[in-house]
C-alpha cells in the first residue's frame, strides 16, 4: 500500500534561528503583534508499506537518518490522506 507522509522539521528551541528572527522583526515593523517566529521545513513523500504503523516507522527512520539533524532539529512524522 502507498502512504502519504508529512515530515515537519524545526530548529530546537535552544538553537538560534536567524531567518526566524529577521522575519519576526519585519512582521513587527509591518504592524503585526508577533514574537519568536521560527522557520522550519516540510517534506512530503510517499512510501510503500504493509500498514500505517510501518509507514510511520519508515518516515521516522528517514527523518532521523537524513531529513533532519537530530542534534539541532526536532521532527514529526504523520500519515495524511491522499
N, C-alpha and C positions, 0 to 999 in steps of 0.2 A: 504494500500500500504506500501511497505517496502522502507525505505530511508537509504542510507549510509551517515553517518556523520563523519566529522573530527573535533575534538576539539583540538586546539593548546593552550597550557598553557605556559606562560613565566613569569619570575620574573619581577616585576615592576622595572623601571629604578633606583629608589632610594634604592632598596633592593640589598645588597651585594650578589654576585654570585661567591662563592669560586671556584666551578668547572669551571666556565667560565674564571675566572682569571688564574687558573692553565693551562687551555687549551690554552689561549692566549699566555702565556709565552713559553710553549713548541712549539707551532706553530712558534713563532718568533725565537726561538733557532734553529728551523729547516730551517729557512731562508724565511719563508712566511711573507709578509707585511700585517699583520692583527692587528686589535685592537678591544678591547671591545667585545670579544666573550661572548655570553650569552647562557646558556644551558637551554633548556625547555623540554617539553614532548608533545607527540602527542597521542591522544586517538582516535581510530577508533571504531565505533559502528553502529549497525543497529537498527532502530526504526520503529515501526508501527505507521502510522499517516494517516489522511484523505488527507492531501496535504503537499506540501513542506513547507509552512509557519508554519504549526503546527509541523512539524518535527523539523524545526529550533528552534521554541519556546521550544519544549521539550529538545532539546540539550542545549539551553541556561540555562534552569532551572536546568538540571543535572550538568552543569558546575558550576553554582553558588552555588548549594547546596552540591556538593560532589567532583567533579573532579578538582576544583581549589579552592584556598583560596583567595577570593576577596580582603582581606586586604593586601596580599603580592604579588598576582599574577594577571596578566591580562589573558584574554582568548578570543578566537574567535571560532565561530562555522560555519561550512559550509557544504552544501549538495554536495556530489560528485556522479558522475555517477557510477553505479555498473559495 
